[in-house]
Amino acid sequence: MTVPLPPPNRIYLLRHAEAAWAEPGQRDFDRPLNEKGFGDAEIIADKAADKGYRPDLLISSTALRCRDTSGAVHRAMGVTLDVRYVDALYNATVDTYLDIVDAQDEAAVMLVGHNPTMEQALEALIGHEAMVSALPGGFPTAGLAVVDYDAPAAVWRLSDFVVV
């Protein structure tokens, strides 16, 4: 597993908001956000915007619940936000998440994806002890990790964790 080096200098890791249970015959991929999830996605997107957290690029899984969450971020950040949907983020490994981030030239990149991979990506960036200390209960739905590169120390650090 290769941890990315800048650019980007800031990585936003956003776990999709709470999804509805699958209807009979419905694929997991097609599960939308539930009512709480839609509200939480709007709240977390607004909180991020209020804090000035604005990615240059948003990369989202193509799963419906991630697209729904990304839509809330897009509305909160404005139509100029570059949003890309990537099939490879669905059922991906942590290496895939980190490789996608590492391939970007933008200063700030947001991934909207799934657990447990989102939690594993955060752990790979900041280390096990820092992750467990910051998130003893794990990476919650609609949780937003703000991870910055500390150039003098040559490490990634969790700068903020925003929850609903």
Secondary structure, 3 states (H helix, E strand, C coil): CCCCCCCCCEEEEEECCCECCCCCCCCHHHCCECHHHHHHHHHHHHHHHHCCCCCCEEEEECCHHHHHHHHHHHHHHCCCCEEEEEHHHCCCCHHHHHHHHHCCCCCEEEEEECCCHHHHHHHHHHCHHHHHHHCCCCCCCCCEEEEEEECCCCEEEEEEEECC
